[in-house]
Amino acid sequence: MSLASSRLAAQSPQDDSEKEIERYRQMLSDPFSNPGFLAVDRGEALWSEARGTKNVSLEGCDLGEGPGKLEGAYAKLPRYFADTDKVMDLEQRLLWCMDKVQGLDTKDVVARRFSGPGKASDMEDLVAFIANKSNGLKIAPPLSHPKEKEAAAVGEALFYTRGGVNDFSCATCHAEEGKRIRLQGLPNLSVKGKAAQETMASWPTYRVSQSALRTMQHRLWDCYRQQRWPVPEYGSDALTALTVFLETRAEGGEINVPSIKR
């Protein structure tokens, strides 16, 4: 009796919350009930649709593995592209291909960068489709080019830079073990390992609370918004650099997307 009482006393409310959250995640983990796969299907149609002044599809777009080659491309992004002489993430590269390969005016695409009620997002759908083509592969950020190394260093500096009205940085929430907001545990993304791998390998994801598929661009944009920083420009070099740094922490994580989260 005394042993049972001791065990009950040792079980904290936080432990109970973690178990309930994990049970909730398991309930949502059935891929056949994940609405994020609808975005994958829409993205596949967009990838092969002829658009723009050149009336061609995105199948001529080189995401790093060769024009039109998608398998494994997402696992190595962001990366350096010689034709732009810069490091680009998937969203930056897609916008560049829409402009240069298709001759498509991307103003409307950028305006619909995040989906909402009655407003689809080409970018979210395309990212879901392309990222899904790397399922089962390991995150492998290339760091052989000097500009890739530079981007990782810039991203690390951004991770620790404090600012905004709350004087927060990414590290405020994501550089220690055991932190949480409300019922949500906060992964430590400052070090290499399982937490960073599981986090980065599970985006894009379908957010149940938002009834929408979201990309890492949206996750970072929302983090800065919640920190009360000026929100970063979509497809900016700063977000790409921050993503490069986070991918270096997550190297080796097995991609499984779109996932489904709260």
HUKARA-V528794 format. One record per backbone hydrogen bond with DSSP energy under -1.0 kcal/mol. NH is the residue of the N-H (numbers start at 1). CO is the residue of the C=O. If there is no record, write none. Layout:
nh-><NH | NH>
co-><CO | CO>
//
This chain:
nh-><5 | 6 | 7 | 8 | 9 | 10 | 11 | 16 | 17 | 18 | 19 | 20 | 21 | 22 | 23 | 24 | 25 | 26 | 27 | 28 | 33 | 34 | 37 | 38 | 40 | 41 | 42 | 43 | 44 | 45 | 46 | 47 | 48 | 51 | 53 | 54 | 55 | 56 | 58 | 61 | 68 | 69 | 73 | 76 | 77 | 79 | 81 | 85 | 86 | 88 | 93 | 94 | 95 | 96 | 97 | 98 | 99 | 100 | 101 | 102 | 104 | 110 | 111 | 112 | 113 | 116 | 119 | 125 | 126 | 127 | 128 | 129 | 130 | 131 | 132 | 134 | 135 | 136 | 137 | 139 | 140 | 149 | 150 | 151 | 152 | 153 | 154 | 155 | 156 | 157 | 158 | 159 | 160 | 163 | 165 | 167 | 168 | 171 | 174 | 181 | 184 | 186 | 189 | 193 | 197 | 198 | 199 | 200 | 201 | 202 | 205 | 206 | 207 | 208 | 211 | 212 | 214 | 219 | 220 | 221 | 222 | 223 | 224 | 225 | 226 | 227 | 228 | 229 | 236 | 240 | 241 | 242 | 243 | 244 | 245 | 246 | 247 | 248 | 249 | 250 | 252 | 253 | 255 | 256 | 259 | 261>
co-><1 | 2 | 3 | 4 | 5 | 6 | 7 | 12 | 13 | 14 | 15 | 16 | 17 | 18 | 19 | 20 | 21 | 22 | 23 | 24 | 30 | 31 | 34 | 35 | 36 | 37 | 38 | 39 | 40 | 41 | 42 | 43 | 44 | 56 | 103 | 102 | 52 | 51 | 47 | 58 | 61 | 66 | 70 | 73 | 74 | 88 | 86 | 81 | 81 | 79 | 89 | 90 | 91 | 92 | 93 | 94 | 95 | 96 | 97 | 97 | 98 | 106 | 107 | 108 | 110 | 119 | 116 | 121 | 122 | 123 | 124 | 125 | 126 | 127 | 128 | 131 | 132 | 255 | 134 | 253 | 75 | 145 | 146 | 147 | 148 | 149 | 150 | 151 | 152 | 153 | 154 | 155 | 156 | 168 | 228 | 164 | 163 | 159 | 170 | 184 | 181 | 179 | 174 | 249 | 193 | 194 | 195 | 196 | 197 | 199 | 214 | 259 | 212 | 261 | 207 | 207 | 205 | 215 | 216 | 217 | 218 | 219 | 220 | 221 | 222 | 223 | 225 | 224 | 233 | 236 | 237 | 238 | 239 | 240 | 241 | 242 | 243 | 244 | 245 | 246 | 139 | 250 | 137 | 201 | 204 | 206>
//
